[in-house]
Amino acid sequence: MLPATTPLTVRGAASVPPAICPAGESSAVPAASCSTTPAASQGNPKLEYLRGGRIREPRGGIVSRREAANEFIIRRFNRGQTSVADVMRVTTSCIRKLGNDHEGAVACLEALQRCRHPQTGATVFPETIPYNAAISACGKAARADDALRLFAHLQQHGPAHGVFPDTITYNAVISACGKAARADDALRLFAYLRQHGVERGVFPNTITYSAAISACEKAARADDALKLFAHLQQHGPARGVFPDAITYSAAISACEKAARADDALRLFAHLQQHGPARGVFPNAITYNAAISACEKAARADDALRLFAHLQQHGPTRGVFPDTITYNAAISACEKGTRTDDALSLFAHLQRYGPAHGVFPNTITYSATISACEKAARADDALQLFAHLQRHGPARDVFPDTITYNAAISACEKANRHREADRLLDDGITAGIFRPSLGFSAGQNMLDLHENAILASSTPSRRPAGVHPAVAQAIFNRLLRQGVIDRTTLFVVGQHGQGSLLAAIEANMRQQGWNPVHPRDAQGRPNRGCLVAATASVGADDTPVGRTSVLVPDGATVTGGHELQMPSPDTQTQRVQPVPDIRSAGDPAGAGGGGAITSSWADVARRAPAGRK
């Protein structure tokens, strides 16, 4: 018997509110009136604390039909017209039919506190089954804390009424923790079950192991997942407990998230070897997890072998590749520079997928275009992009930032700058890129951070840089339009092991500009910025014969990453003299040697019609 004085310590239930069962109160459920409002102050184990001590108000002033049915059976019980068994049966049915309405489920349990038989004085305490149903409702609603509190309530008050958690209870609460990625709580519950469950003949079953392994999988705890799987292998058979497809899938997925392809493949091989004897076979989720593990390890051969195994053996069991399967396999080929295989998989999806309701999504297109980009196959990349634009919208599939990055990179590698320009225009129209493309005319500065170029970017104090190929495409575009010149300040940060910096340096050198880092007032170089030197450069990268560079007053690069501008009310533009680089035929003041002081509207007037 589980002692009522030994609460399980888990996060969210470690400190059970004293209002549940204050010292000196009886744990018996008291009598209550037939009113629809629970008794306010009775010596009983209350459940209202699940909502901070507030009684649940009917949603929109209307109680659901399920709750109404529960109220009806309670009234009949209080009139002596039905039995405790009927109350339990109806309450359990109501809770189950409420689905993920955890508040409604708890309200049904609370309603039992109002039960009192008029002849016998019998009261009703929830049995294990309605507790299980309510905990499951909390799990479906991703309310792990509420599930843990219900479990603690059962653990604390149930034994006095002969009610104890069973295997299903543990399964439900562990599953709720798993859905919330609360691996520590799930593992503590599993350990508690192993330690104390034996006293009442309660042991983990396949669902218990699967739920605990899934919790580890969501938290990327591969070691714990594999330990649980080994425990199941060692101790399960004696009680007739064996892993099923869900157990294998969860364990393989845990390995996939931890980039442990070897362990994932060993588990898949174990399933192939031992599963069929118990009627256990890999399903689509199992294949997807194993192929994804190979993809993360750039093991294209293993991914393709698994895909071939699925094609050969899956259909006889009704298992077919879905979009996730294709995406993982194509991504594995992309990482392994297997462009032909990636295109073959895409063609296979186009041919056979629709019969099973499977179509390419944005990830499919992006991965395939990336495979073409890595092989410098711009024609294939552009054809795929055009296919996406033509056929994707009908299925609500559109290119995203990754798609544009891959397609633009393919064009840049092939020196197809006009196509890259068109893609940038498309991206601006589609709301992927900002119309300014990161250029500030007032500051004559091109900021190549994502938050300056992408229309939608995650706010960050240390924003990432854009894809180097996109940066080069923007550089080339603005240079052809006469928007930037050698006096422009380029903000590149320090991203991707210097790949963005190297890309812009290469572009500057192609123009005959010598890229250097500007210096702040103390003479320290801003490694996150580049400017063109106007004369020879000394051994320490200091421009010789140039006293200063074009940098707004007070601007700094924090940590070499982000350009910090002073507030508008304190900022003054400092334009230092620079050598005149106008050609001999330029009219006075019309050359590119002076600082760009025109507004963005002036720049727009010089841009193509599509940019205005």
C-alpha positions in Angstrom: 0.0 0.0 0.0 1.3 3.4 -0.9 1.5 5.5 2.2 -0.6 8.7 2.1 2.2 10.6 3.8 4.8 9.9 1.1 4.1 12.3 -1.8 6.0 11.9 -5.0 8.5 14.8 -5.5 8.3 16.1 -9.0 8.5 19.5 -10.6 5.1 21.1 -10.5 4.0 18.9 -7.7 6.9 19.1 -5.3 5.1 21.4 -3.0 1.5 20.3 -3.0 -0.6 23.3 -1.8 -1.6 22.8 1.9 -5.2 23.6 0.9 -5.5 20.1 -0.5 -5.6 18.4 2.8 -4.7 20.7 5.7 -3.4 19.2 8.9 -6.2 17.9 11.1 -8.7 17.6 8.2 -10.4 14.3 7.4 -9.6 12.8 4.1 -13.2 11.5 3.7 -15.5 13.2 1.2 -18.2 15.0 3.1 -21.8 15.4 2.4 -22.9 18.3 0.2 -26.1 19.9 -1.0 -27.5 19.3 -4.4 -26.7 22.8 -5.6 -24.6 23.3 -8.7 -21.9 25.1 -6.7 -19.4 22.9 -4.7 -19.4 23.3 -1.0 -17.1 26.1 -0.1 -15.6 24.9 3.1 -15.7 21.2 3.8 -13.2 18.9 5.3 -12.4 17.1 2.1 -9.5 16.8 -0.3 -10.4 19.6 -2.7 -9.3 19.7 -6.3 -10.1 23.4 -7.0 -6.4 24.3 -6.5 -5.7 23.1 -10.0 -7.1 26.5 -11.1 -5.5 28.6 -8.4 -8.4 28.0 -6.0 -11.0 29.3 -8.4 -14.1 27.4 -9.2 -14.4 26.9 -13.0 -16.9 29.2 -14.7 -18.9 27.7 -17.5 -17.5 28.7 -20.9 -19.7 31.3 -22.3 -22.2 30.7 -19.5 -22.9 27.2 -20.9 -21.9 24.0 -19.3 -20.9 21.3 -21.9 -23.3 18.4 -22.5 -20.7 16.0 -20.9 -20.6 18.0 -17.7 -24.3 18.3 -17.7 -24.6 14.6 -17.9 -22.3 14.3 -14.9 -24.4 16.8 -12.9 -27.5 14.8 -13.8 -26.2 11.5 -12.4 -25.0 13.3 -9.2 -28.4 14.7 -8.6 -29.9 11.2 -9.1 -27.4 9.8 -6.6 -28.3 12.5 -4.1 -31.9 11.5 -4.4 -31.1 7.9 -3.9 -32.0 6.9 -7.4 -28.7 5.4 -8.5 -25.6 3.7 -7.2 -21.9 4.7 -6.7 -21.0 2.4 -9.6 -23.3 4.3 -12.0 -21.8 7.6 -10.8 -18.3 6.4 -11.5 -19.3 5.0 -14.9 -21.0 8.2 -16.1 -18.2 10.4 -14.7 -15.5 8.4 -16.4 -17.4 8.4 -19.7 -17.9 12.2 -19.5 -14.2 12.8 -18.8 -13.1 10.6 -21.7 -15.5 12.3 -24.1 -14.2 15.7 -23.1 -11.0 14.9 -24.9 -8.3 17.5 -24.1 -10.7 19.7 -22.1 -8.7 19.3 -18.9 -10.7 22.0 -17.1 -13.9 20.1 -17.9 -12.3 16.8 -16.7 -11.3 18.3 -13.4 -14.7 19.9 -13.0 -16.3 16.4 -13.3 -14.0 15.1 -10.6 -14.8 18.1 -8.4 -18.5 17.5 -8.8 -18.1 14.1 -7.1 -17.5 16.1 -3.8 -21.2 17.0 -3.8 -22.3 13.4 -3.7 -24.1 12.1 -0.6 -26.7 9.3 -0.6 -29.8 10.4 1.4 -30.5 6.9 2.9 -27.0 5.5 3.5 -25.0 8.7 3.8 -22.5 7.2 1.4 -20.1 9.7 -0.3 -18.1 9.2 -3.5 -14.4 9.5 -3.9 -13.0 9.2 -7.4 -11.8 5.7 -8.3 -8.5 5.1 -10.2 -10.2 5.0 -13.6 -11.7 8.6 -13.6 -8.4 9.9 -12.2 -6.7 8.2 -15.2 -9.1 9.8 -17.6 -8.6 13.2 -16.1 -4.8 12.9 -16.1 -5.0 11.8 -19.8 -7.0 14.9 -20.6 -4.3 17.0 -19.0 -1.7 15.2 -21.1 -3.7 15.8 -24.3 -3.8 19.5 -23.4 -0.1 19.6 -22.7 -0.8 20.5 -19.1 2.0 18.5 -17.4 1.7 20.5 -14.1 -2.0 19.7 -13.8 -1.4 16.1 -14.5 1.3 15.9 -11.8 -1.0 17.7 -9.3 -3.8 15.2 -10.0 -1.3 12.4 -9.5 -0.1 13.9 -6.2 -3.7 14.3 -5.1 -4.4 10.7 -5.8 -1.2 9.6 -4.1 -2.0 11.7 -1.0 -5.7 11.1 -0.5 -6.4 7.9 -2.5 -5.1 5.2 -0.1 -7.6 6.3 2.7 -10.3 5.3 0.2 -8.6 2.2 -1.2 -7.7 4.0 -4.4 -4.2 3.7 -5.7 -2.4 4.6 -9.0 -2.1 1.7 -11.4 0.0 1.2 -14.5 -2.4 3.2 -16.6 -2.1 6.1 -14.2 1.7 6.1 -14.4 1.5 5.8 -18.2 -0.8 8.8 -18.4 1.3 11.1 -16.2 4.6 10.0 -17.7 3.1 10.7 -21.2 2.0 14.1 -20.1 5.5 14.9 -18.9 6.9 13.5 -22.2 4.7 15.8 -24.3 6.0 18.7 -22.3 9.6 17.5 -22.8 9.9 17.1 -19.0 12.3 14.2 -19.1 13.5 14.5 -15.5 9.9 14.3 -14.2 9.2 11.4 -16.4 12.3 9.5 -15.3 11.5 10.2 -11.6 8.0 8.8 -12.1 9.4 5.7 -13.8 11.9 5.2 -11.0 9.1 5.6 -8.4 7.0 3.0 -10.2 9.9 0.6 -10.2 10.5 1.1 -6.5 7.0 1.2 -5.1 4.8 -0.3 -7.7 5.8 -3.9 -6.8 4.1 -3.5 -3.4 0.7 -3.4 -5.2 1.7 -5.6 -8.2 2.0 -2.6 -10.5 4.8 -2.8 -13.1 5.8 -0.9 -16.2 4.4 -2.2 -19.4 5.3 -1.5 -23.0 3.4 1.8 -23.0 5.2 2.9 -19.8 8.6 2.3 -21.4 7.5 4.0 -24.7 6.2 7.1 -22.9 9.4 7.4 -20.8 11.6 6.9 -23.9 9.5 9.5 -25.8 10.1 12.0 -22.9 13.8 11.4 -23.3 13.5 11.7 -27.0 11.8 15.1 -26.8 14.6 16.3 -24.5 17.3 14.9 -26.8 18.5 12.6 -24.0 19.7 9.7 -26.1 21.7 8.1 -23.2 18.7 7.9 -21.0 16.5 6.6 -23.8 19.0 3.8 -24.5 19.2 2.9 -20.8 15.4 2.6 -20.7 15.5 0.4 -23.8 18.2 -1.8 -22.3 16.2 -2.1 -19.1 13.1 -3.2 -21.1 15.2 -5.8 -22.9 16.6 -7.1 -19.6 13.6 -7.1 -17.4 10.6 -6.9 -19.7 10.4 -10.5 -21.1 10.0 -12.0 -17.6 6.7 -10.2 -17.4 5.8 -10.6 -21.1 6.7 -7.0 -21.9 8.5 -6.3 -25.2 9.2 -3.2 -27.3 6.7 -2.4 -30.0 7.0 -0.1 -33.0 6.4 3.0 -30.9 9.2 2.0 -28.5 11.6 1.5 -31.3 10.6 4.7 -33.1 11.0 6.8 -29.9 14.4 5.3 -29.2 15.6 5.7 -32.8 14.3 9.3 -32.8 16.2 10.0 -29.6 19.4 8.9 -31.3 18.5 10.9 -34.4 18.2 14.1 -32.3 21.5 13.4 -30.7 23.1 12.8 -34.1 24.0 9.2 -33.1 23.4 7.5 -36.4 25.2 4.3 -35.4 23.0 3.7 -32.4 19.9 4.5 -34.5 20.9 1.9 -37.2 21.7 -0.7 -34.5 18.2 -0.2 -33.1 16.7 -0.5 -36.5 18.6 -3.7 -37.2 17.5 -5.1 -33.8 13.9 -4.4 -34.8 14.4 -6.2 -38.1 15.9 -9.2 -36.4 13.7 -9.6 -33.4 10.5 -7.7 -34.2 8.8 -10.0 -36.7 8.6 -12.9 -34.3 6.3 -10.7 -32.1 4.5 -9.1 -35.0 6.5 -5.9 -34.7 7.6 -4.1 -37.9 8.9 -0.7 -38.7 6.3 1.9 -39.5 6.7 5.2 -41.4 7.8 7.0 -38.2 10.5 4.4 -37.6 11.8 4.8 -41.1 11.7 8.6 -40.9 13.6 8.6 -37.7 16.3 6.3 -39.0 16.7 8.1 -42.3 16.8 11.4 -40.4 19.6 10.1 -38.2 21.6 9.2 -41.4 20.8 12.6 -42.8 22.2 14.4 -39.8 25.4 12.4 -40.1 25.6 13.0 -43.9 25.4 9.3 -44.5 23.6 9.3 -47.8 24.3 5.6 -48.6 22.7 4.4 -45.4 19.7 6.8 -45.9 19.2 5.5 -49.5 19.4 1.9 -48.3 16.7 2.5 -45.7 14.6 4.2 -48.3 15.0 1.3 -50.6 14.1 -1.1 -47.8 10.9 0.9 -47.2 10.0 0.7 -50.9 10.6 -3.0 -51.0 9.0 -4.2 -47.7 6.7 -1.3 -46.7 3.8 -1.6 -49.1 2.9 -5.2 -48.0 2.2 -3.7 -44.6 0.6 -0.6 -45.8 3.7 1.6 -45.1 4.7 4.1 -47.7 7.1 7.0 -47.7 5.5 10.4 -46.7 6.8 13.9 -47.2 9.0 13.6 -44.1 10.6 10.5 -45.5 11.4 12.2 -48.8 12.7 15.3 -47.1 15.1 13.3 -44.9 16.4 11.2 -47.8 16.8 14.2 -50.1 18.6 16.2 -47.4 20.9 13.3 -46.8 21.8 13.3 -50.5 22.2 17.1 -50.4 24.7 16.8 -47.6 26.5 14.1 -49.4 26.6 16.1 -52.6 24.6 13.3 -54.3 22.6 15.6 -56.6 21.4 13.0 -59.1 20.1 10.9 -56.3 18.3 13.9 -54.8 16.7 14.7 -58.1 15.7 11.1 -58.6 14.0 11.1 -55.2 12.2 14.3 -56.1 11.0 12.8 -59.4 9.9 9.6 -57.5 7.8 11.8 -55.1 6.2 13.6 -58.0 5.3 10.3 -59.7 4.2 8.1 -56.8 3.4 10.5 -54.0 0.1 11.9 -55.1 -1.5 8.4 -55.1 -0.9 8.4 -51.3 -1.7 12.1 -50.7 2.0 12.9 -50.5 3.3 16.1 -52.2 6.5 18.1 -51.9 6.5 20.9 -49.3 8.8 23.9 -48.9 11.5 21.8 -47.2 11.5 19.3 -50.1 12.1 22.0 -52.6 14.7 23.8 -50.5 16.7 20.6 -49.9 16.6 19.6 -53.6 17.5 23.1 -54.8 20.4 23.1 -52.2 21.6 19.8 -53.7 21.7 21.4 -57.1 23.4 24.5 -55.7 26.2 22.5 -54.2 26.8 20.8 -57.6 26.8 24.2 -59.3 23.7 23.1 -61.4 22.0 26.4 -61.7 19.6 25.3 -64.5 18.2 22.5 -62.3 17.9 24.8 -59.3 16.0 27.4 -61.3 13.7 24.8 -62.9 12.9 23.5 -59.4 12.2 27.0 -58.2 10.0 27.7 -61.1 8.1 24.4 -60.5 7.6 25.5 -56.9 6.2 28.9 -58.0 3.9 27.3 -60.5 2.5 24.4 -58.6 3.2 25.2 -54.9 0.5 27.9 -54.3 -2.3 25.4 -55.1 -1.2 23.4 -52.0 -0.2 26.5 -49.9 3.5 25.8 -50.5 5.7 28.8 -51.1 9.5 29.5 -51.1 10.9 30.6 -47.8 14.3 32.2 -46.9 16.1 28.9 -47.2 14.7 28.3 -50.7 15.7 31.8 -51.9 19.2 31.4 -50.3 19.8 28.1 -52.2 18.5 29.4 -55.5 20.4 32.7 -55.3 23.6 30.9 -54.3 23.2 28.6 -57.3 23.0 31.6 -59.6 25.9 33.4 -57.9 28.1 30.3 -58.3 27.3 30.2 -62.0 27.9 34.0 -62.4 24.2 34.4 -63.4 23.7 37.7 -61.8 20.6 38.7 -63.7 18.8 35.5 -62.5 19.9 36.3 -58.9 18.6 39.9 -59.4 15.2 38.5 -60.5 15.1 36.2 -57.4 15.9 39.2 -55.2 13.0 41.1 -56.8 10.7 38.0 -56.3 11.8 37.8 -52.7 11.0 41.5 -52.1 7.6 41.1 -53.7 6.9 37.9 -51.6 7.9 39.7 -48.4 11.1 37.7 -47.8 13.5 40.6 -48.2 13.2 44.2 -47.2 13.0 46.6 -50.2 16.2 48.4 -48.9 18.1 45.1 -48.9 20.0 46.4 -45.9 21.2 49.6 -47.4 20.9 52.9 -45.6 21.4 55.8 -48.0 21.6 58.4 -45.2 24.5 56.5 -43.6 26.0 55.1 -46.9 26.0 51.7 -45.1 25.1 48.2 -46.2 24.1 46.1 -43.2 24.3 42.4 -44.1 22.7 41.1 -40.9 19.5 39.1 -41.2 17.5 41.7 -39.2 18.4 44.4 -41.7 17.7 42.3 -44.9 15.0 39.8 -44.1 11.4 41.1 -43.7 10.8 38.6 -40.9 13.7 37.7 -38.7 14.0 36.6 -35.1 14.8 39.6 -32.8 18.2 39.2 -31.3 20.9 41.3 -29.8 23.4 39.3 -31.8 21.7 38.8 -35.2 23.1 36.3 -37.6 24.4 37.3 -41.0 22.6 36.5 -44.2 23.8 33.7 -46.5 27.1 34.7 -48.0 25.8 34.2 -51.6 22.8 36.4 -50.9 25.2 39.1 -49.5 27.2 38.8 -52.7 24.1 39.0 -54.9 23.0 42.2 -53.0 26.4 43.7 -53.3 26.5 43.1 -57.1 23.0 44.4 -57.6 23.5 47.6 -55.6 26.9 48.1 -57.3 25.3 47.8 -60.8 22.6 50.3 -59.8 25.2 52.8 -58.6 23.8 52.6 -55.0 27.1 51.6 -53.4 30.6 52.4 -54.1 34.0 52.3 -52.5 33.0 54.8 -49.8 30.2 52.5 -48.5 30.6 50.9 -45.1 29.8 47.2 -45.1 28.6 45.7 -41.8 29.4 41.9 -42.0 29.7 40.9 -38.4 31.7 37.7 -37.6 29.4 34.8 -38.6 29.8 31.4 -40.1 33.6 31.2 -39.4 34.1 34.4 -41.3 32.3 33.2 -44.5 30.2 36.4 -44.9 33.3 38.5 -44.3 35.3 36.5 -46.9 32.4 36.8 -49.4 32.3 40.6 -49.2 36.1 40.9 -49.2 36.1 38.8 -52.4 33.5 41.1 -54.0 35.4 44.2 -53.0 38.7 42.9 -54.4 37.0 42.1 -57.7 36.3 45.8 -58.0 39.9 46.7 -57.2 39.0 47.8 -53.7 41.3 47.0 -50.8 39.1 45.9 -47.9 40.1 46.9 -44.4 38.5 47.2 -41.0 37.6 50.7 -39.9 39.1 51.9 -36.6 37.2 53.5 -33.7 38.2 56.6 -31.8 40.7 54.5 -29.8 42.3 53.1 -32.9 40.8 49.6 -32.5 39.7 47.8 -35.6 36.0 47.0 -35.9 36.2 43.4 -37.1 32.6 43.3 -38.0 32.9 46.1 -40.6 34.7 46.6 -43.9 35.6 49.7 -45.9 37.7 50.2 -48.9 41.1 51.6 -48.3 41.9 54.6 -50.5 45.7 54.2 -50.5 48.3 51.7 -49.6 47.9 49.7 -46.5 50.4 49.3 -43.7 51.5 46.0 -42.1 48.9 46.4 -39.4 46.0 46.8 -42.0 45.9 50.6 -41.2 45.3 52.6 -44.4 48.3 54.7 -45.1 47.5 58.3 -46.2 43.9 58.1 -45.0 43.1 59.8 -41.7 39.7 58.4 -41.2 36.8 56.4 -42.8 33.1 57.1 -43.2 31.6 55.9 -39.9 28.6 57.6 -38.2 29.5 59.2 -34.9 29.2 56.9 -32.0 28.7 53.8 -34.1 30.4 50.6 -32.7 30.3 46.9 -33.4 29.6 45.0 -30.2 31.6 41.9 -30.0 32.4 42.2 -33.6 28.9 41.2 -34.5 26.3 44.0 -34.4 26.6 47.6 -35.4 25.2 49.8 -32.6 24.1 53.2 -33.8 23.7 56.2 -31.4 20.2 57.5 -30.8 18.9 59.9 -33.5 18.8 62.9 -31.2 22.6 62.6 -30.5 23.8 61.3 -33.8 25.6 63.6 -36.3 26.9 62.4 -39.6 30.6 62.7 -39.8 31.8 62.7 -43.4 35.6 62.9 -43.6 37.4 64.0 -46.8 38.4 61.1 -49.0 40.5 61.2 -52.1 38.5 62.1 -55.3 38.0 59.0 -57.4 35.9 60.7 -60.1 37.0 60.0 -63.7 38.4 62.9 -65.6 35.2 63.3 -67.5 32.9 63.5 -64.5 31.3 66.8 -63.8 32.2 68.4 -60.5 30.4 66.7 -57.6 28.9 63.9 -59.8 31.5 61.3 -59.3 31.6 58.4 -56.8 34.4 59.8 -54.7 32.2 61.8 -52.3 30.0 60.4 -49.6 26.6 59.3 -50.6 24.2 61.7 -48.9 21.1 61.2 -51.0 17.9 59.9 -49.4 16.5 56.4 -50.1 13.9 58.0 -52.3 16.7 59.4 -54.5 18.2 55.9 -54.7 14.8 54.4 -55.6 14.5 56.8 -58.5 17.7 55.3 -59.9 16.5 51.8 -59.3 14.6 49.6 -61.9 10.9 50.0 -62.1 10.3 46.8 -60.1 12.0 48.4 -57.1 10.1 51.7 -57.0 
